[in-house]
């Protein structure tokens, strides 16, 4: 980055439709890489969870299993996630993307990925616990104040999830300290609420569609490309990524032609 990451906005307005169009084209043009990256991430993240679940036979071992899953998620899945987003960044930049980018990104961002994964896990757990606590207390007591606090906690959880959309791409793009990264993701969402809400809605819809057998193996790579493309579109607004000149497109939609 040539300029300060906290630069003021320019007159450039993020283009939602072209962002989604660019992301769809990048996924289509690199479908093999995206599918392979998704499979690697899925195996890394999900297989230990289900294997451990199958091996736990008693409640006494449940705590050990949970602790093991949490440590695995931070120490292994975190760097692999950073690697997948490194691949997505190279796809978005047309920078000779290759499957080896996952390993290179995981190695380059090992310690920052550990920190971000741990922060995401802790803050997500706190936000989710607040929602469960307030609504759990409201059901038997019917206290309206608890309902209000529960709604606030739920809004905070959703807002946090929207912030997470930009956090891994930011880690790859700028590699700021963890708390500064989280703060920047907050600013991106707060200053671009409509744009982020639509991107987040698309990711949620995609996640629902990928629940079916086999489709989950495509999810993470596609999400990484969408999130990275959305972040880079916002970085153009703040003058941190060069704005491409407008080009006259042929009639029809040629996937991957728009840069």
C-alpha positions as CSV (number, residue, x, y, z in Angstrom):
1,X,0.0,0.0,0.0
2,X,1.4,3.3,-1.0
3,X,-1.0,5.4,1.0
4,X,-2.2,5.5,4.5
5,X,-4.7,2.7,5.2
6,X,-7.0,5.2,7.0
7,X,-7.2,7.6,4.0
8,X,-10.3,9.6,3.5
9,X,-12.8,8.5,0.9
10,X,-12.4,9.7,-2.7
11,X,-15.3,10.6,-5.0
12,X,-15.3,7.0,-6.3
13,X,-18.5,5.1,-5.5
14,X,-18.3,1.3,-5.0
15,X,-20.3,-0.5,-7.7
16,X,-22.2,-3.3,-6.2
17,X,-23.4,-5.1,-9.4
18,X,-20.0,-5.0,-11.1
19,X,-18.4,-6.2,-7.9
20,X,-20.6,-9.3,-7.9
21,X,-20.2,-9.7,-11.7
22,X,-16.4,-9.5,-11.3
23,X,-16.4,-12.1,-8.5
24,X,-18.7,-14.5,-10.5
25,X,-16.4,-14.2,-13.5
26,X,-13.3,-14.8,-11.4
27,X,-14.9,-17.9,-9.8
28,X,-15.9,-19.2,-13.3
29,X,-12.5,-18.6,-14.8
30,X,-10.7,-20.2,-11.9
31,X,-13.2,-22.9,-11.0
32,X,-10.7,-25.6,-10.6
33,X,-8.5,-23.6,-8.2
34,X,-11.6,-22.4,-6.3
35,X,-12.9,-25.9,-5.9
36,X,-9.5,-27.3,-4.9
37,X,-9.0,-24.5,-2.3
38,X,-12.5,-25.1,-0.9
39,X,-11.9,-28.8,-0.6
40,X,-8.6,-28.3,1.2
41,X,-10.2,-25.8,3.6
42,X,-13.2,-28.1,4.2
43,X,-11.1,-31.1,4.9
44,X,-8.9,-29.1,7.2
45,X,-11.7,-27.4,9.1
46,X,-14.5,-30.1,9.2
47,X,-12.8,-33.5,9.2
48,X,-11.1,-33.2,12.6
49,X,-14.4,-31.9,14.0
50,X,-16.5,-34.9,12.8
51,X,-13.7,-37.4,13.5
52,X,-13.5,-36.2,17.1
53,X,-17.2,-36.2,17.5
54,X,-17.3,-39.8,16.4
55,X,-14.6,-40.8,18.8
56,X,-16.0,-39.1,21.9
57,X,-17.9,-41.8,23.8
58,X,-18.3,-40.1,27.2
59,X,-19.1,-36.7,28.6
60,X,-15.8,-36.8,30.5
61,X,-14.0,-36.5,27.2
62,X,-16.2,-33.9,25.7
63,X,-14.2,-31.0,27.3
64,X,-11.0,-32.4,25.9
65,X,-12.6,-32.8,22.4
66,X,-13.9,-29.2,22.5
67,X,-10.5,-27.8,23.6
68,X,-8.9,-29.8,20.8
69,X,-11.3,-28.5,18.2
70,X,-10.7,-24.9,19.3
71,X,-6.9,-25.3,19.2
72,X,-7.1,-26.9,15.8
73,X,-9.3,-24.1,14.5
74,X,-6.8,-21.5,15.6
75,X,-3.5,-23.3,14.9
76,X,-4.4,-25.1,11.7
77,X,-7.6,-23.8,10.1
78,X,-6.6,-20.2,10.7
79,X,-3.4,-20.3,8.6
80,X,-5.2,-22.4,5.9
81,X,-7.9,-19.8,5.8
82,X,-5.3,-17.1,5.3
83,X,-3.8,-19.2,2.5
84,X,-7.2,-19.5,0.8
85,X,-7.7,-15.8,0.9
86,X,-4.1,-15.3,-0.4
87,X,-5.1,-17.4,-3.4
88,X,-8.4,-15.3,-3.8
89,X,-6.3,-12.1,-3.7
90,X,-4.1,-13.4,-6.5
91,X,-7.2,-14.4,-8.5
92,X,-8.7,-10.9,-8.0
93,X,-5.4,-9.2,-9.1
94,X,-4.9,-11.6,-12.0
95,X,-1.5,-12.3,-10.4
96,X,-0.8,-15.9,-11.8
97,X,-2.9,-17.7,-9.1
98,X,-1.8,-21.2,-8.3
99,X,-2.7,-23.8,-5.6
100,X,0.7,-23.3,-4.1
101,X,-0.5,-19.8,-3.0
102,X,-2.4,-21.5,-0.2
103,X,0.8,-22.8,1.4
104,X,2.7,-19.6,0.7
105,X,-0.1,-17.5,2.3
106,X,-0.3,-19.8,5.3
107,X,3.4,-19.6,5.9
108,X,3.6,-15.8,5.3
109,X,0.7,-15.0,7.6
110,X,1.1,-17.8,10.2
111,X,1.3,-15.7,13.3
112,X,-1.2,-13.0,12.2
113,X,-3.6,-15.8,11.2
114,X,-3.4,-17.3,14.6
115,X,-4.1,-14.0,16.3
116,X,-7.1,-13.2,14.0
117,X,-8.6,-16.7,14.3
118,X,-8.3,-16.5,18.1
119,X,-9.9,-13.0,18.2
120,X,-12.7,-14.0,15.9
121,X,-13.4,-17.1,18.0
122,X,-13.4,-15.2,21.3
123,X,-15.5,-12.2,20.1
124,X,-18.0,-14.5,18.2
125,X,-18.4,-16.6,21.4
126,X,-19.0,-13.4,23.5
127,X,-21.6,-12.0,21.0
128,X,-23.4,-15.3,20.7
129,X,-23.5,-15.9,24.4
130,X,-25.0,-12.4,24.9
131,X,-27.8,-13.2,22.5
132,X,-28.6,-16.6,24.1
133,X,-28.4,-15.1,27.6
134,X,-30.8,-12.2,27.0
135,X,-33.4,-14.2,25.0
136,X,-33.0,-17.1,27.4
137,X,-33.8,-14.8,30.3
138,X,-36.7,-13.2,28.4
139,X,-38.6,-16.4,27.7
140,X,-39.5,-17.2,31.4
141,X,-39.6,-13.6,32.7
142,X,-41.3,-11.8,29.8
143,X,-39.3,-8.7,30.8
144,X,-39.5,-6.3,27.9
145,X,-36.1,-4.8,28.8
146,X,-34.4,-8.2,28.3
147,X,-36.1,-8.3,24.9
148,X,-34.5,-5.0,24.0
149,X,-31.1,-6.0,25.2
150,X,-31.5,-9.3,23.3
151,X,-32.3,-7.3,20.1
152,X,-29.2,-5.1,20.6
153,X,-27.1,-8.2,21.2
154,X,-28.4,-9.8,18.0
155,X,-27.8,-6.7,16.0
156,X,-24.2,-6.6,17.4
157,X,-23.7,-10.3,16.4
158,X,-24.9,-9.6,12.8
159,X,-22.8,-6.5,12.6
160,X,-19.8,-8.5,13.8
161,X,-20.4,-11.1,11.2
162,X,-20.5,-8.4,8.5
163,X,-17.2,-7.1,9.8
164,X,-15.7,-10.6,9.5
165,X,-16.4,-10.4,5.7
166,X,-13.5,-8.0,5.3
167,X,-11.1,-9.3,8.0
168,X,-9.3,-12.1,6.2
169,X,-9.0,-10.1,2.9
170,X,-7.6,-7.2,5.0
171,X,-5.1,-9.5,6.6
172,X,-3.8,-10.5,3.2
173,X,-3.9,-7.1,1.7
174,X,-2.5,-4.9,4.4
175,X,-1.4,-7.2,7.3
176,X,-2.2,-4.7,10.1
177,X,-2.0,-5.6,13.8
178,X,-5.1,-7.6,14.9
179,X,-7.0,-5.0,16.8
180,X,-6.3,-2.4,14.1
181,X,-7.5,-4.8,11.5
182,X,-10.8,-5.4,13.4
183,X,-11.2,-1.6,13.8
184,X,-10.7,-1.1,10.1
185,X,-13.3,-3.8,9.3
186,X,-15.7,-1.9,11.6
187,X,-15.0,1.4,9.7
188,X,-15.5,-0.3,6.3
189,X,-18.9,-1.7,7.4
190,X,-20.1,1.5,9.1
191,X,-19.1,3.7,6.2
192,X,-20.5,1.3,3.5
193,X,-23.5,-0.3,5.2
194,X,-25.7,-0.8,2.2
195,X,-22.9,-2.2,0.0
196,X,-21.7,-4.6,2.8
197,X,-25.3,-5.7,3.7
198,X,-25.9,-6.9,0.1
199,X,-22.5,-8.6,-0.1
200,X,-23.2,-10.3,3.3
201,X,-26.7,-11.3,2.1
202,X,-25.3,-12.9,-1.0
203,X,-22.8,-14.8,1.1
204,X,-25.6,-16.0,3.4
205,X,-27.7,-17.1,0.5
206,X,-24.7,-18.9,-1.0
207,X,-24.1,-20.7,2.3
208,X,-27.7,-21.9,2.4
209,X,-27.4,-23.1,-1.2
210,X,-24.2,-25.0,-0.4
211,X,-25.7,-27.0,2.5
212,X,-26.6,-29.8,0.1
213,X,-24.3,-32.8,-0.3
214,X,-21.1,-32.0,-2.2
215,X,-21.9,-28.3,-2.6
216,X,-20.2,-27.4,0.7
217,X,-16.9,-28.3,-0.9
218,X,-17.3,-25.2,-3.1
219,X,-18.2,-22.7,-0.4
220,X,-15.0,-21.4,1.1
221,X,-13.3,-20.6,-2.1
222,X,-16.3,-18.8,-3.5
223,X,-16.7,-16.8,-0.3
224,X,-13.1,-15.9,-0.3
225,X,-13.3,-14.5,-3.9
226,X,-16.5,-12.6,-3.2
227,X,-15.1,-11.1,0.1
228,X,-11.8,-10.2,-1.5
229,X,-13.4,-8.6,-4.6
230,X,-15.7,-6.6,-2.3
231,X,-12.8,-5.3,-0.2
232,X,-10.8,-4.3,-3.2
233,X,-13.8,-2.4,-4.5
234,X,-14.0,-0.5,-1.2
235,X,-10.2,0.1,-1.2
236,X,-10.7,1.9,-4.6
237,X,-13.1,4.3,-2.8
238,X,-10.3,5.2,-0.3
239,X,-7.6,5.5,-3.0
240,X,-5.7,2.4,-1.8
241,X,-6.3,0.4,-5.0
242,X,-5.9,1.9,-8.5
243,X,-9.2,2.6,-10.2
244,X,-9.3,1.0,-13.6
245,X,-10.3,3.1,-16.6
246,X,-13.8,2.5,-17.9
247,X,-13.9,0.2,-20.9
248,X,-16.6,-0.2,-23.5
249,X,-17.8,-3.8,-23.2
250,X,-19.2,-6.0,-26.0
251,X,-22.9,-6.7,-26.0
252,X,-23.7,-9.6,-23.6
253,X,-21.8,-10.8,-20.6
254,X,-18.4,-12.4,-21.2
255,X,-17.5,-14.0,-17.9
256,X,-14.1,-12.8,-16.6
257,X,-13.6,-10.1,-19.2
258,X,-14.4,-7.3,-16.7
259,X,-11.4,-6.3,-14.6
